[in-house]
Amino acid sequence: MNLILYSKPGCHLCEGLLEKLQQIDSLTVTTRDITTRDDWFQAYQYEIPVLFWVDESSVERQLPRPSPRASVAQLERMLQKYT
């Protein structure tokens, strides 16, 4: 499963989510720094971390924001539910 995580340097919520996602073996996570592109920054500056699933047609579909308190197992179940 391919995911895209929009984040920025110094975002502790982003870092925590990425750490949990990296513990799930079936995932490939691409991190996009919103400070590198103005369109990403304008879209997500107040929303990060923002998580997208890339489906089999290469369409990016935004996923609900998981709770920062979610365990790796809870995060994995959420991803299975929405993908």
Contacts in CASP RR format, 6 or more apart in sequence:
PFRMAT RR
TARGET T0000
AUTHOR 0000-0000-0000
METHOD contacts of the structure
MODEL  1
MNLILYSKPGCHLCEGLLEKLQQIDSLTVTTRDITTRDDWFQAYQYEIPV
LFWVDESSVERQLPRPSPRASVAQLERMLQKYT
1 26 0 8 1.000
1 27 0 8 1.000
1 28 0 8 1.000
1 53 0 8 1.000
1 79 0 8 1.000
1 83 0 8 1.000
2 27 0 8 1.000
2 28 0 8 1.000
2 30 0 8 1.000
2 53 0 8 1.000
2 54 0 8 1.000
3 21 0 8 1.000
3 27 0 8 1.000
3 28 0 8 1.000
3 29 0 8 1.000
3 30 0 8 1.000
3 51 0 8 1.000
3 52 0 8 1.000
3 53 0 8 1.000
3 54 0 8 1.000
3 63 0 8 1.000
3 79 0 8 1.000
4 29 0 8 1.000
4 30 0 8 1.000
4 31 0 8 1.000
4 32 0 8 1.000
4 51 0 8 1.000
4 52 0 8 1.000
4 54 0 8 1.000
4 60 0 8 1.000
5 14 0 8 1.000
5 17 0 8 1.000
5 18 0 8 1.000
5 21 0 8 1.000
5 29 0 8 1.000
5 30 0 8 1.000
5 31 0 8 1.000
5 32 0 8 1.000
5 49 0 8 1.000
5 50 0 8 1.000
5 51 0 8 1.000
5 52 0 8 1.000
6 32 0 8 1.000
6 34 0 8 1.000
6 40 0 8 1.000
6 44 0 8 1.000
6 47 0 8 1.000
6 48 0 8 1.000
6 49 0 8 1.000
6 50 0 8 1.000
6 51 0 8 1.000
6 52 0 8 1.000
7 14 0 8 1.000
7 15 0 8 1.000
7 18 0 8 1.000
7 31 0 8 1.000
7 32 0 8 1.000
7 33 0 8 1.000
7 34 0 8 1.000
7 48 0 8 1.000
7 49 0 8 1.000
8 14 0 8 1.000
8 33 0 8 1.000
8 34 0 8 1.000
8 35 0 8 1.000
8 48 0 8 1.000
9 33 0 8 1.000
9 35 0 8 1.000
11 48 0 8 1.000
11 49 0 8 1.000
13 48 0 8 1.000
13 49 0 8 1.000
13 68 0 8 1.000
14 48 0 8 1.000
14 49 0 8 1.000
16 68 0 8 1.000
17 49 0 8 1.000
17 51 0 8 1.000
17 66 0 8 1.000
17 68 0 8 1.000
17 75 0 8 1.000
18 29 0 8 1.000
18 31 0 8 1.000
18 49 0 8 1.000
20 70 0 8 1.000
20 71 0 8 1.000
20 72 0 8 1.000
20 75 0 8 1.000
21 27 0 8 1.000
21 29 0 8 1.000
21 75 0 8 1.000
22 29 0 8 1.000
23 72 0 8 1.000
24 72 0 8 1.000
24 75 0 8 1.000
24 76 0 8 1.000
24 79 0 8 1.000
27 79 0 8 1.000
32 40 0 8 1.000
34 40 0 8 1.000
34 41 0 8 1.000
34 43 0 8 1.000
34 44 0 8 1.000
34 45 0 8 1.000
34 48 0 8 1.000
35 41 0 8 1.000
44 50 0 8 1.000
47 65 0 8 1.000
49 65 0 8 1.000
50 62 0 8 1.000
50 65 0 8 1.000
51 62 0 8 1.000
51 63 0 8 1.000
51 65 0 8 1.000
51 66 0 8 1.000
52 60 0 8 1.000
52 61 0 8 1.000
52 62 0 8 1.000
52 63 0 8 1.000
53 60 0 8 1.000
53 61 0 8 1.000
53 63 0 8 1.000
53 79 0 8 1.000
53 82 0 8 1.000
53 83 0 8 1.000
54 60 0 8 1.000
54 61 0 8 1.000
55 61 0 8 1.000
55 83 0 8 1.000
63 78 0 8 1.000
63 79 0 8 1.000
63 82 0 8 1.000
63 83 0 8 1.000
64 78 0 8 1.000
64 82 0 8 1.000
66 74 0 8 1.000
66 75 0 8 1.000
66 78 0 8 1.000
67 74 0 8 1.000
70 78 0 8 1.000
END
